[in-house]
């Protein structure tokens, strides 16, 4: 039971850290780069 409580307490901290990582990764490239990747992927799927 105590293990479950510890996991519940850690989960919000891990989610917050994951959110910060996702935001960092989103900001590593410009918006135009993401648009170009999306366009290239659409071409690839055809």
Buried (B, 14 or more C-beta within 10 A) or exposed (E): EEEEEEEEEEEEEEEEEEEEEEEEEEEEEEEEEEEEEEEEEEEEEE
